[in-house]
Amino acid sequence: MAHGDGPADAELIRALQSGDLDSLRLLYDRHAPWLSARLHRRCSDPDVVADALQDCFTAVWRSSGSWRGDGEVAAWLWGIAIRRLVSRLRSPSAVRQGGFDDVAESGVTESAEERVLLGIEYGDLGGALDRLSPEMRAVVEATVLDGLTSREAASLLGIPQNTVKTRLHRAKAQLRADLAGGTP
């Protein structure tokens, strides 16, 4: 995504891969506000959100080379941020037991939505989402998981609104086929 106030996100990631700390600072300044807002919609605990956001940008710093360059940086960042949030929400007892029966003991209260996100992340749907192209996955994450309108998703992803609608339609067809064991 190109920005009027500096280099494109892809250029910043490439600079970050070369160890340029200023590019991380620019990425953070550009993306942390909206990432934080979206994470707050998933979790009401500001400390957990702040920790997840910090974890996200630490992961970006350490593994900027994992960005393949075939999708929007913003979508890649969101994927990292939501996985970091989900990891933060997983209590030690939930990891041990494979469930969420002991959330009160951990001091973390998960909403029904957070439990669904954990199921998406680690269940059959998570695997099906991973098999989508990065472009289709970004649209699904923005519209379905984040609840953005096609117009908002288009703005976030830097693509036309009709492209969002087309990719979402194709992604749903592929997910249906994948989860049913067929081919799209």
WOPE-V894884 format. One record per backbone hydrogen bond with DSSP energy under -1.0 kcal/mol. CO is the residue of the C=O (numbers start at 0). NH is the residue of the N-H. E is the energy in kcal/mol with one decimal. If there is no record, write none. Layout:
[[CO | NH | E] [CO | NH | E]]
This chain:
[[0 | 8 | -2.0] [2 | 5 | -1.0] [7 | 11 | -1.9] [8 | 12 | -2.4] [9 | 13 | -2.3] [10 | 14 | -2.3] [11 | 15 | -2.5] [12 | 16 | -2.3] [14 | 19 | -2.1] [15 | 18 | -2.1] [20 | 24 | -1.9] [21 | 25 | -2.3] [22 | 26 | -2.5] [23 | 27 | -2.9] [24 | 28 | -2.8] [25 | 29 | -2.2] [26 | 30 | -2.6] [27 | 31 | -2.8] [30 | 34 | -2.5] [31 | 35 | -2.8] [32 | 36 | -2.1] [33 | 37 | -2.4] [34 | 38 | -2.6] [35 | 39 | -2.4] [38 | 41 | -1.2] [38 | 42 | -1.6] [44 | 48 | -2.2] [45 | 49 | -2.5] [46 | 50 | -2.4] [47 | 51 | -2.5] [48 | 52 | -2.5] [49 | 53 | -2.4] [50 | 54 | -2.8] [51 | 55 | -2.3] [52 | 56 | -2.2] [53 | 57 | -2.1] [54 | 58 | -2.5] [55 | 59 | -2.2] [56 | 60 | -2.1] [57 | 61 | -2.5] [58 | 62 | -2.7] [62 | 65 | -2.2] [63 | 66 | -1.4] [71 | 75 | -1.9] [72 | 76 | -3.0] [73 | 77 | -2.3] [74 | 78 | -2.2] [75 | 79 | -1.9] [76 | 80 | -3.0] [77 | 81 | -3.0] [78 | 82 | -1.7] [79 | 83 | -2.3] [80 | 84 | -2.3] [81 | 85 | -2.6] [82 | 86 | -2.4] [83 | 87 | -2.2] [84 | 88 | -2.0] [85 | 89 | -1.1] [90 | 94 | -2.1] [91 | 95 | -2.2] [92 | 96 | -2.5] [93 | 97 | -1.9] [101 | 105 | -1.2] [110 | 114 | -2.0] [111 | 115 | -2.2] [112 | 116 | -2.5] [113 | 117 | -2.0] [114 | 118 | -2.0] [115 | 119 | -2.6] [116 | 120 | -2.8] [117 | 121 | -2.1] [118 | 122 | -2.0] [122 | 126 | -1.4] [123 | 127 | -2.1] [124 | 128 | -2.9] [125 | 129 | -2.0] [126 | 130 | -1.1] [128 | 131 | -1.2] [132 | 136 | -2.9] [133 | 137 | -2.2] [134 | 138 | -1.5] [135 | 139 | -2.4] [136 | 140 | -2.9] [137 | 141 | -2.3] [138 | 142 | -2.8] [139 | 143 | -2.3] [139 | 144 | -1.5] [140 | 145 | -1.9] [141 | 147 | -2.3] [148 | 152 | -2.9] [149 | 153 | -2.3] [150 | 154 | -2.0] [151 | 155 | -2.6] [152 | 156 | -2.9] [153 | 157 | -1.4] [153 | 158 | -1.7] [159 | 163 | -1.6] [160 | 164 | -2.1] [161 | 165 | -2.4] [162 | 166 | -2.8] [163 | 167 | -2.5] [164 | 168 | -2.3] [165 | 169 | -2.5] [166 | 170 | -2.7] [167 | 171 | -2.6] [168 | 172 | -1.9] [169 | 173 | -2.5] [170 | 174 | -3.0] [171 | 175 | -2.7] [172 | 176 | -2.3] [173 | 177 | -2.9] [174 | 178 | -3.0] [175 | 179 | -1.6] [176 | 181 | -2.8]]
